[in-house]
Each structure stands twice: as structure tokens, then as C-alpha cells.
Amino acid sequence: MNSAINPALFMKNLITAFLFLIATSFFAQAQQLTPFNEKGLIGFKDITGRVVVAPKYDYSSDFSEGLALVELNNTNGYINNKGQEVIKLKYYGGYSFQNGLAVVYNYRLKYGIIDTKGNEIVPLKYDRIGGISDGVRVFELNKKFGLMDKNGKELFITPYDRISGFANGLALITQDKKMGYMDKFGKIVIPAVYDDATFFLGANAFVEKESEIYMIDTKGNIIKTLPYDKLGFIGEKAVNVKLNGKTGRLNASGKEIIPPVYDGIGRFNANGQATFTANKKKGLIDLNGRILIPAAYDELSSFGRARYQAAQDGKEMILDTLGNQVSPNKYEKIGYDSEGLSLMVTNGKYGFLDREGKEAIAPKYQFVGDFYYGMARVKLNNLWGFIDKNERVVIPIQYTFVTGMILYHAKIRVGEKWGMINDKGKVVIEPVYSDLGIFTEGRVKVKIDGKWGFLDEEGKLVVQNLYAEVEDFDEGRAIVTLGDKKIKIDKNGKQVEN
């Protein structure tokens, strides 16, 4: 056998492999999506600028481990770097993936953990679950705090009243209204003797005791005493401090970066901006103390991206980060952002502004609610219904009253009787009840003739109206009052022991 290498063939194969590597690399880069904003909605472009996902989302996070959190009509899920919704939009909120796992929570504000395929590997039952730090997570369940491993396996419950996240190997704890630090094994490293404390900013933390401020190391040794008397808001790399009632700011080394001359400084946002108060007026300041918007407003708060909501002389308006008006100073009220639109009131009539501060829906309604699931309740000519973001009527404006949408359902009232409608406008519970609740675990409590029972999601009576009082179902059980006794029943009304 001739083992000699053909130089021409070798070079051809080498060039082919090189071109394949370049093409593969370019393709991989082309799949890295970047969010963009158009009229208050989020879409995604690839590295060439090609629109991969048209603007439709109300929010998106950055990509982490190939997935990004997206929100549409108050429901959250995840897309991959091709723009495909690979984890269904069904959560109330969520966080970025770490080590193949992400914390999510539902409409009852119960937290759990999912993997990159959307499998719920930790059930949504916790009151809080933190991110991974030093290989562990902090959790809260039934007012108890503990630690779990990075995969969500509970390690232990602690006796402390509160645990904050880990930083530099130590977690801030609260016990009997005093603060200290523990390690990831639950051992107290710095005793809980402080009136206030920050988590560790690198190698240092700031603590307050008897109106004295100290900077300490990870062993609790005092590095230096600082000439302030109270701690304030803490950021990722800095902390607010007070002296004689005035607020300033220190960096992680204890160096003063904003002198204590303001009546107050708020929390800094991701853009490094915070509201401040001086002489009872509010303005905007950056991390270095540079004033962006002078303190001339009665109220000032964040309004979407690069916009601020301001109040002056009883009227509200929208400003950019330089203090320029982007909406007229004429509104009696401007609400919070809900799915890209915010309610506003002028001359007693309600409408909506978009995230740029422009009028999206003219003010003509007697009342409007926030947008949920792409629709908002409105009152017009003393009747209630729902409109979408283009002001199309999606549920007829014909009811005596409607509540906002919760889990794709809203209560409706006709005269004095209550029923329920879904987000498609279908009446799922006829308005014949004197009172009713909201759906919980596929059941809703209803009251008629002074007694409570339960309906299923199709409006069928599954638990007879026998009870003086009932609670919502929790893990398949509901506590009800029959006569003078409290008992537990299952979803079919059968009495159970636990």
C-alpha cells in the first residue's frame, strides 16, 4: 500500500475544512439574537440585522445559556437563539438560566425551578428561591428560610428570621431584629449584633450599630469607622449613607462618591440612574453624582426605557433622561406600564400612553384598567367591557361591572348578580350568583342563597352549595364550614382527613 500523502489532495481537504469551520462559526454567530424595540414592543434581530422575530413581546431578558425570558400579555416563557418559543409562555415571571436551570414563579407568587426543556424539576411551592451563589440557593417556605443545592434539593432549614443572598461566601441574616452573617453550612461567622448591614461588596461590608457606621471584612474585623450615622439603599458596587438626615453614596471601598447633601437618593437602575430629593423636589442623578434632571418636580419615577414620569403643579408628564418633555404637561394622572401601555387621565377622561409617552388610545372613557392578556377593562356610558391595544372591543361594553382579567377570566356583574367570562368573551359562569371567587386549582367558589359551593372550569357544579364559609383549594384540599365545624373536602366535595 502506498502511504505517501498527495500534497494537492491534502491542501484541498485542509481548505475545505477551514471554509467549513468559518461557515459554521458564522452561522453560530448569526444565530446570536439581539433584542430591539419598536413602538414599545420587543423583537429580535440576528448579527446581520435581519429581523428574526417581529416586535411582539412586552419584555425580554438577555440571552443566557442560549435562552432568553420573554413576556407577552403578562405571561412569561423562554425563546431559543432561533427565536422559537421553546418553553411555553405560562409563568408570571422568571429569571435567567444558570447551569441549565432557571427559577420561575406563577400567579400565586409561588417559586420553582425548570430545566432548559421546561420540565419543572422543583415544584412551584416556595415563597422565594434565589439564584446560585457559592453552589447553593436561599429559599423561603412558610416563613422559614433555608438553603438548597444548585439543583433545588433542600439542604437544611435555618432558625433565622431572614436570609439574603450569598456574596463572597457569606449570607446576610436577620435574627431578633439584628443582622449578621452565616456561611453556606449555616454556621454563624459574624454574630447578629448590628442594627443594619449590607451584603458583601467584594471583600467589604458596611454595618450600622448604635448610629455608627463601620466597614468590616469577612471575619467581622472593623477596617475603619465612617463618619455617617445611617445606612441606606445598597447597590451592586455601592451603598447609600446618611449624615444628619442628608443622603450620599459610597463605593465598595468606602470612598465617598456622592456627598451627603440630598434629602434622599433612590435605588439606582440598570442604567446607573436614580431619583433624588432636594428641598422637597425630585430630580435625576447618575452614579457619579452628576445631575441629569434638576430637582424641580413634585414626583419623578421611571417610565419604561429612557423615560421618566414627572408631576409638577398638579399635572403629570413624561420626560427623557435629559429632562426634555416628550408628552404635554396636562395629565391629571399617568399610571404604570402594563404590556407597553399606561393609563392616563385628562379632563376626567381615561386613555393610554405608549412607552414613548405618546397618546396610543385617546382619552374618552370614564375609567380604564391596566392591560392583561392583551386587553383592558373600560367603562363607557356607565357600562363595562374590554378593549385590546388597538382599541377594538373584544368583550362587549354591556355589563354593570367587570373586574380585571386573572388567569384568563374576569368576573362580570349584571344587576346584582355575578358570573364569569373568559378572555375570548365566552360566558363560562352565568351571572346568577350573589358572590364568587377566582379559579384556583380548577375550582371557583360560588355563593347562592347564602351558601357556598364550587364549580369546575366548565361552570359545572361539582361541590354543592352547603357551606357557610369556604376557602380556596390548596394542593387539592379546601377548608369549609358546615354548621359550626370546619372540615376539609377534596375537589369533588368528599370529606377528607388531610
Secondary structure as a PSIPRED ss2 file (coil, helix, strand):
# PSIPRED VFORMAT (PSIPRED V4.0)

   1 M C   1.000  0.000  0.000
   2 N C   1.000  0.000  0.000
   3 S C   1.000  0.000  0.000
   4 A C   1.000  0.000  0.000
   5 I C   1.000  0.000  0.000
   6 N C   1.000  0.000  0.000
   7 P H   0.000  1.000  0.000
   8 A H   0.000  1.000  0.000
   9 L H   0.000  1.000  0.000
  10 F H   0.000  1.000  0.000
  11 M H   0.000  1.000  0.000
  12 K H   0.000  1.000  0.000
  13 N H   0.000  1.000  0.000
  14 L H   0.000  1.000  0.000
  15 I H   0.000  1.000  0.000
  16 T H   0.000  1.000  0.000
  17 A H   0.000  1.000  0.000
  18 F H   0.000  1.000  0.000
  19 L H   0.000  1.000  0.000
  20 F H   0.000  1.000  0.000
  21 L H   0.000  1.000  0.000
  22 I H   0.000  1.000  0.000
  23 A H   0.000  1.000  0.000
  24 T H   0.000  1.000  0.000
  25 S H   0.000  1.000  0.000
  26 F H   0.000  1.000  0.000
  27 F H   0.000  1.000  0.000
  28 A H   0.000  1.000  0.000
  29 Q H   0.000  1.000  0.000
  30 A H   0.000  1.000  0.000
  31 Q C   1.000  0.000  0.000
  32 Q C   1.000  0.000  0.000
  33 L C   1.000  0.000  0.000
  34 T E   0.000  0.000  1.000
  35 P E   0.000  0.000  1.000
  36 F E   0.000  0.000  1.000
  37 N E   0.000  0.000  1.000
  38 E E   0.000  0.000  1.000
  39 K C   1.000  0.000  0.000
  40 G C   1.000  0.000  0.000
  41 L E   0.000  0.000  1.000
  42 I E   0.000  0.000  1.000
  43 G E   0.000  0.000  1.000
  44 F E   0.000  0.000  1.000
  45 K E   0.000  0.000  1.000
  46 D C   1.000  0.000  0.000
  47 I C   1.000  0.000  0.000
  48 T C   1.000  0.000  0.000
  49 G C   1.000  0.000  0.000
  50 R C   1.000  0.000  0.000
  51 V E   0.000  0.000  1.000
  52 V E   0.000  0.000  1.000
  53 V E   0.000  0.000  1.000
  54 A E   0.000  0.000  1.000
  55 P E   0.000  0.000  1.000
  56 K E   0.000  0.000  1.000
  57 Y E   0.000  0.000  1.000
  58 D C   1.000  0.000  0.000
  59 Y E   0.000  0.000  1.000
  60 S E   0.000  0.000  1.000
  61 S C   1.000  0.000  0.000
  62 D C   1.000  0.000  0.000
  63 F C   1.000  0.000  0.000
  64 S E   0.000  0.000  1.000
  65 E C   1.000  0.000  0.000
  66 G C   1.000  0.000  0.000
  67 L E   0.000  0.000  1.000
  68 A E   0.000  0.000  1.000
  69 L E   0.000  0.000  1.000
  70 V E   0.000  0.000  1.000
  71 E E   0.000  0.000  1.000
  72 L E   0.000  0.000  1.000
  73 N C   1.000  0.000  0.000
  74 N C   1.000  0.000  0.000
  75 T E   0.000  0.000  1.000
  76 N E   0.000  0.000  1.000
  77 G E   0.000  0.000  1.000
  78 Y E   0.000  0.000  1.000
  79 I E   0.000  0.000  1.000
  80 N E   0.000  0.000  1.000
  81 N C   1.000  0.000  0.000
  82 K C   1.000  0.000  0.000
  83 G C   1.000  0.000  0.000
  84 Q C   1.000  0.000  0.000
  85 E E   0.000  0.000  1.000
  86 V E   0.000  0.000  1.000
  87 I E   0.000  0.000  1.000
  88 K E   0.000  0.000  1.000
  89 L E   0.000  0.000  1.000
  90 K E   0.000  0.000  1.000
  91 Y E   0.000  0.000  1.000
  92 Y C   1.000  0.000  0.000
  93 G E   0.000  0.000  1.000
  94 G E   0.000  0.000  1.000
  95 Y C   1.000  0.000  0.000
  96 S C   1.000  0.000  0.000
  97 F C   1.000  0.000  0.000
  98 Q E   0.000  0.000  1.000
  99 N C   1.000  0.000  0.000
 100 G C   1.000  0.000  0.000
 101 L E   0.000  0.000  1.000
 102 A E   0.000  0.000  1.000
 103 V E   0.000  0.000  1.000
 104 V E   0.000  0.000  1.000
 105 Y E   0.000  0.000  1.000
 106 N C   1.000  0.000  0.000
 107 Y C   1.000  0.000  0.000
 108 R C   1.000  0.000  0.000
 109 L C   1.000  0.000  0.000
 110 K C   1.000  0.000  0.000
 111 Y E   0.000  0.000  1.000
 112 G E   0.000  0.000  1.000
 113 I E   0.000  0.000  1.000
 114 I E   0.000  0.000  1.000
 115 D E   0.000  0.000  1.000
 116 T C   1.000  0.000  0.000
 117 K C   1.000  0.000  0.000
 118 G C   1.000  0.000  0.000
 119 N C   1.000  0.000  0.000
 120 E E   0.000  0.000  1.000
 121 I E   0.000  0.000  1.000
 122 V E   0.000  0.000  1.000
 123 P E   0.000  0.000  1.000
 124 L E   0.000  0.000  1.000
 125 K E   0.000  0.000  1.000
 126 Y E   0.000  0.000  1.000
 127 D C   1.000  0.000  0.000
 128 R E   0.000  0.000  1.000
 129 I E   0.000  0.000  1.000
 130 G C   1.000  0.000  0.000
 131 G C   1.000  0.000  0.000
 132 I C   1.000  0.000  0.000
 133 S E   0.000  0.000  1.000
 134 D C   1.000  0.000  0.000
 135 G C   1.000  0.000  0.000
 136 V E   0.000  0.000  1.000
 137 R E   0.000  0.000  1.000
 138 V E   0.000  0.000  1.000
 139 F E   0.000  0.000  1.000
 140 E E   0.000  0.000  1.000
 141 L E   0.000  0.000  1.000
 142 N C   1.000  0.000  0.000
 143 K C   1.000  0.000  0.000
 144 K E   0.000  0.000  1.000
 145 F E   0.000  0.000  1.000
 146 G E   0.000  0.000  1.000
 147 L E   0.000  0.000  1.000
 148 M E   0.000  0.000  1.000
 149 D E   0.000  0.000  1.000
 150 K C   1.000  0.000  0.000
 151 N C   1.000  0.000  0.000
 152 G C   1.000  0.000  0.000
 153 K C   1.000  0.000  0.000
 154 E E   0.000  0.000  1.000
 155 L E   0.000  0.000  1.000
 156 F E   0.000  0.000  1.000
 157 I E   0.000  0.000  1.000
 158 T C   1.000  0.000  0.000
 159 P C   1.000  0.000  0.000
 160 Y C   1.000  0.000  0.000
 161 D C   1.000  0.000  0.000
 162 R E   0.000  0.000  1.000
 163 I E   0.000  0.000  1.000
 164 S E   0.000  0.000  1.000
 165 G E   0.000  0.000  1.000
 166 F E   0.000  0.000  1.000
 167 A E   0.000  0.000  1.000
 168 N C   1.000  0.000  0.000
 169 G C   1.000  0.000  0.000
 170 L E   0.000  0.000  1.000
 171 A E   0.000  0.000  1.000
 172 L E   0.000  0.000  1.000
 173 I E   0.000  0.000  1.000
 174 T E   0.000  0.000  1.000
 175 Q E   0.000  0.000  1.000
 176 D C   1.000  0.000  0.000
 177 K C   1.000  0.000  0.000
 178 K E   0.000  0.000  1.000
 179 M E   0.000  0.000  1.000
 180 G E   0.000  0.000  1.000
 181 Y E   0.000  0.000  1.000
 182 M E   0.000  0.000  1.000
 183 D C   1.000  0.000  0.000
 184 K C   1.000  0.000  0.000
 185 F C   1.000  0.000  0.000
 186 G C   1.000  0.000  0.000
 187 K C   1.000  0.000  0.000
 188 I E   0.000  0.000  1.000
 189 V E   0.000  0.000  1.000
 190 I E   0.000  0.000  1.000
 191 P E   0.000  0.000  1.000
 192 A E   0.000  0.000  1.000
 193 V E   0.000  0.000  1.000
 194 Y E   0.000  0.000  1.000
 195 D C   1.000  0.000  0.000
 196 D E   0.000  0.000  1.000
 197 A E   0.000  0.000  1.000
 198 T C   1.000  0.000  0.000
 199 F C   1.000  0.000  0.000
 200 F C   1.000  0.000  0.000
 201 L E   0.000  0.000  1.000
 202 G C   1.000  0.000  0.000
 203 A C   1.000  0.000  0.000
 204 N E   0.000  0.000  1.000
 205 A E   0.000  0.000  1.000
 206 F E   0.000  0.000  1.000
 207 V E   0.000  0.000  1.000
 208 E E   0.000  0.000  1.000
 209 K E   0.000  0.000  1.000
 210 E C   1.000  0.000  0.000
 211 S C   1.000  0.000  0.000
 212 E E   0.000  0.000  1.000
 213 I E   0.000  0.000  1.000
 214 Y E   0.000  0.000  1.000
 215 M E   0.000  0.000  1.000
 216 I E   0.000  0.000  1.000
 217 D C   1.000  0.000  0.000
 218 T C   1.000  0.000  0.000
 219 K C   1.000  0.000  0.000
 220 G C   1.000  0.000  0.000
 221 N C   1.000  0.000  0.000
 222 I E   0.000  0.000  1.000
 223 I E   0.000  0.000  1.000
 224 K E   0.000  0.000  1.000
 225 T E   0.000  0.000  1.000
 226 L E   0.000  0.000  1.000
 227 P C   1.000  0.000  0.000
 228 Y C   1.000  0.000  0.000
 229 D C   1.000  0.000  0.000
 230 K E   0.000  0.000  1.000
 231 L E   0.000  0.000  1.000
 232 G E   0.000  0.000  1.000
 233 F E   0.000  0.000  1.000
 234 I E   0.000  0.000  1.000
 235 G C   1.000  0.000  0.000
 236 E C   1.000  0.000  0.000
 237 K C   1.000  0.000  0.000
 238 A E   0.000  0.000  1.000
 239 V E   0.000  0.000  1.000
 240 N E   0.000  0.000  1.000
 241 V E   0.000  0.000  1.000
 242 K E   0.000  0.000  1.000
 243 L E   0.000  0.000  1.000
 244 N C   1.000  0.000  0.000
 245 G C   1.000  0.000  0.000
 246 K E   0.000  0.000  1.000
 247 T E   0.000  0.000  1.000
 248 G E   0.000  0.000  1.000
 249 R E   0.000  0.000  1.000
 250 L E   0.000  0.000  1.000
 251 N E   0.000  0.000  1.000
 252 A C   1.000  0.000  0.000
 253 S C   1.000  0.000  0.000
 254 G C   1.000  0.000  0.000
 255 K C   1.000  0.000  0.000
 256 E E   0.000  0.000  1.000
 257 I E   0.000  0.000  1.000
 258 I E   0.000  0.000  1.000
 259 P E   0.000  0.000  1.000
 260 P E   0.000  0.000  1.000
 261 V E   0.000  0.000  1.000
 262 Y E   0.000  0.000  1.000
 263 D C   1.000  0.000  0.000
 264 G E   0.000  0.000  1.000
 265 I E   0.000  0.000  1.000
 266 G C   1.000  0.000  0.000
 267 R C   1.000  0.000  0.000
 268 F C   1.000  0.000  0.000
 269 N C   1.000  0.000  0.000
 270 A C   1.000  0.000  0.000
 271 N C   1.000  0.000  0.000
 272 G C   1.000  0.000  0.000
 273 Q E   0.000  0.000  1.000
 274 A E   0.000  0.000  1.000
 275 T E   0.000  0.000  1.000
 276 F E   0.000  0.000  1.000
 277 T E   0.000  0.000  1.000
 278 A E   0.000  0.000  1.000
 279 N C   1.000  0.000  0.000
 280 K C   1.000  0.000  0.000
 281 K E   0.000  0.000  1.000
 282 K E   0.000  0.000  1.000
 283 G E   0.000  0.000  1.000
 284 L E   0.000  0.000  1.000
 285 I E   0.000  0.000  1.000
 286 D E   0.000  0.000  1.000
 287 L C   1.000  0.000  0.000
 288 N C   1.000  0.000  0.000
 289 G C   1.000  0.000  0.000
 290 R C   1.000  0.000  0.000
 291 I E   0.000  0.000  1.000
 292 L E   0.000  0.000  1.000
 293 I E   0.000  0.000  1.000
 294 P E   0.000  0.000  1.000
 295 A E   0.000  0.000  1.000
 296 A E   0.000  0.000  1.000
 297 Y E   0.000  0.000  1.000
 298 D C   1.000  0.000  0.000
 299 E E   0.000  0.000  1.000
 300 L E   0.000  0.000  1.000
 301 S E   0.000  0.000  1.000
 302 S E   0.000  0.000  1.000
 303 F C   1.000  0.000  0.000
 304 G C   1.000  0.000  0.000
 305 R C   1.000  0.000  0.000
 306 A C   1.000  0.000  0.000
 307 R E   0.000  0.000  1.000
 308 Y E   0.000  0.000  1.000
 309 Q E   0.000  0.000  1.000
 310 A E   0.000  0.000  1.000
 311 A E   0.000  0.000  1.000
 312 Q E   0.000  0.000  1.000
 313 D C   1.000  0.000  0.000
 314 G C   1.000  0.000  0.000
 315 K E   0.000  0.000  1.000
 316 E E   0.000  0.000  1.000
 317 M E   0.000  0.000  1.000
 318 I E   0.000  0.000  1.000
 319 L E   0.000  0.000  1.000
 320 D E   0.000  0.000  1.000
 321 T C   1.000  0.000  0.000
 322 L C   1.000  0.000  0.000
 323 G C   1.000  0.000  0.000
 324 N C   1.000  0.000  0.000
 325 Q E   0.000  0.000  1.000
 326 V C   1.000  0.000  0.000
 327 S C   1.000  0.000  0.000
 328 P C   1.000  0.000  0.000
 329 N C   1.000  0.000  0.000
 330 K C   1.000  0.000  0.000
 331 Y E   0.000  0.000  1.000
 332 E C   1.000  0.000  0.000
 333 K E   0.000  0.000  1.000
 334 I E   0.000  0.000  1.000
 335 G C   1.000  0.000  0.000
 336 Y C   1.000  0.000  0.000
 337 D C   1.000  0.000  0.000
 338 S E   0.000  0.000  1.000
 339 E C   1.000  0.000  0.000
 340 G C   1.000  0.000  0.000
 341 L E   0.000  0.000  1.000
 342 S E   0.000  0.000  1.000
 343 L E   0.000  0.000  1.000
 344 M E   0.000  0.000  1.000
 345 V E   0.000  0.000  1.000
 346 T E   0.000  0.000  1.000
 347 N C   1.000  0.000  0.000
 348 G C   1.000  0.000  0.000
 349 K E   0.000  0.000  1.000
 350 Y E   0.000  0.000  1.000
 351 G E   0.000  0.000  1.000
 352 F E   0.000  0.000  1.000
 353 L E   0.000  0.000  1.000
 354 D E   0.000  0.000  1.000
 355 R C   1.000  0.000  0.000
 356 E C   1.000  0.000  0.000
 357 G C   1.000  0.000  0.000
 358 K C   1.000  0.000  0.000
 359 E E   0.000  0.000  1.000
 360 A E   0.000  0.000  1.000
 361 I E   0.000  0.000  1.000
 362 A E   0.000  0.000  1.000
 363 P E   0.000  0.000  1.000
 364 K E   0.000  0.000  1.000
 365 Y E   0.000  0.000  1.000
 366 Q C   1.000  0.000  0.000
 367 F E   0.000  0.000  1.000
 368 V E   0.000  0.000  1.000
 369 G C   1.000  0.000  0.000
 370 D C   1.000  0.000  0.000
 371 F C   1.000  0.000  0.000
 372 Y E   0.000  0.000  1.000
 373 Y C   1.000  0.000  0.000
 374 G C   1.000  0.000  0.000
 375 M E   0.000  0.000  1.000
 376 A E   0.000  0.000  1.000
 377 R E   0.000  0.000  1.000
 378 V E   0.000  0.000  1.000
 379 K E   0.000  0.000  1.000
 380 L E   0.000  0.000  1.000
 381 N C   1.000  0.000  0.000
 382 N C   1.000  0.000  0.000
 383 L E   0.000  0.000  1.000
 384 W E   0.000  0.000  1.000
 385 G E   0.000  0.000  1.000
 386 F E   0.000  0.000  1.000
 387 I E   0.000  0.000  1.000
 388 D E   0.000  0.000  1.000
 389 K C   1.000  0.000  0.000
 390 N C   1.000  0.000  0.000
 391 E C   1.000  0.000  0.000
 392 R C   1.000  0.000  0.000
 393 V E   0.000  0.000  1.000
 394 V E   0.000  0.000  1.000
 395 I E   0.000  0.000  1.000
 396 P E   0.000  0.000  1.000
 397 I E   0.000  0.000  1.000
 398 Q E   0.000  0.000  1.000
 399 Y E   0.000  0.000  1.000
 400 T C   1.000  0.000  0.000
 401 F E   0.000  0.000  1.000
 402 V E   0.000  0.000  1.000
 403 T C   1.000  0.000  0.000
 404 G C   1.000  0.000  0.000
 405 M C   1.000  0.000  0.000
 406 I E   0.000  0.000  1.000
 407 L C   1.000  0.000  0.000
 408 Y C   1.000  0.000  0.000
 409 H E   0.000  0.000  1.000
 410 A E   0.000  0.000  1.000
 411 K E   0.000  0.000  1.000
 412 I E   0.000  0.000  1.000
 413 R E   0.000  0.000  1.000
 414 V E   0.000  0.000  1.000
 415 G C   1.000  0.000  0.000
 416 E C   1.000  0.000  0.000
 417 K E   0.000  0.000  1.000
 418 W E   0.000  0.000  1.000
 419 G E   0.000  0.000  1.000
 420 M E   0.000  0.000  1.000
 421 I E   0.000  0.000  1.000
 422 N E   0.000  0.000  1.000
 423 D C   1.000  0.000  0.000
 424 K C   1.000  0.000  0.000
 425 G C   1.000  0.000  0.000
 426 K C   1.000  0.000  0.000
 427 V E   0.000  0.000  1.000
 428 V E   0.000  0.000  1.000
 429 I E   0.000  0.000  1.000
 430 E E   0.000  0.000  1.000
 431 P E   0.000  0.000  1.000
 432 V E   0.000  0.000  1.000
 433 Y E   0.000  0.000  1.000
 434 S C   1.000  0.000  0.000
 435 D E   0.000  0.000  1.000
 436 L E   0.000  0.000  1.000
 437 G C   1.000  0.000  0.000
 438 I C   1.000  0.000  0.000
 439 F C   1.000  0.000  0.000
 440 T E   0.000  0.000  1.000
 441 E C   1.000  0.000  0.000
 442 G C   1.000  0.000  0.000
 443 R E   0.000  0.000  1.000
 444 V E   0.000  0.000  1.000
 445 K E   0.000  0.000  1.000
 446 V E   0.000  0.000  1.000
 447 K E   0.000  0.000  1.000
 448 I E   0.000  0.000  1.000
 449 D C   1.000  0.000  0.000
 450 G C   1.000  0.000  0.000
 451 K E   0.000  0.000  1.000
 452 W E   0.000  0.000  1.000
 453 G E   0.000  0.000  1.000
 454 F E   0.000  0.000  1.000
 455 L E   0.000  0.000  1.000
 456 D C   1.000  0.000  0.000
 457 E C   1.000  0.000  0.000
 458 E C   1.000  0.000  0.000
 459 G C   1.000  0.000  0.000
 460 K C   1.000  0.000  0.000
 461 L E   0.000  0.000  1.000
 462 V E   0.000  0.000  1.000
 463 V E   0.000  0.000  1.000
 464 Q E   0.000  0.000  1.000
 465 N E   0.000  0.000  1.000
 466 L E   0.000  0.000  1.000
 467 Y E   0.000  0.000  1.000
 468 A C   1.000  0.000  0.000
 469 E E   0.000  0.000  1.000
 470 V E   0.000  0.000  1.000
 471 E C   1.000  0.000  0.000
 472 D C   1.000  0.000  0.000
 473 F C   1.000  0.000  0.000
 474 D E   0.000  0.000  1.000
 475 E C   1.000  0.000  0.000
 476 G C   1.000  0.000  0.000
 477 R E   0.000  0.000  1.000
 478 A E   0.000  0.000  1.000
 479 I E   0.000  0.000  1.000
 480 V E   0.000  0.000  1.000
 481 T E   0.000  0.000  1.000
 482 L E   0.000  0.000  1.000
 483 G C   1.000  0.000  0.000
 484 D C   1.000  0.000  0.000
 485 K E   0.000  0.000  1.000
 486 K E   0.000  0.000  1.000
 487 I E   0.000  0.000  1.000
 488 K E   0.000  0.000  1.000
 489 I E   0.000  0.000  1.000
 490 D C   1.000  0.000  0.000
 491 K C   1.000  0.000  0.000
 492 N C   1.000  0.000  0.000
 493 G C   1.000  0.000  0.000
 494 K C   1.000  0.000  0.000
 495 Q E   0.000  0.000  1.000
 496 V E   0.000  0.000  1.000
 497 E C   1.000  0.000  0.000
 498 N C   1.000  0.000  0.000
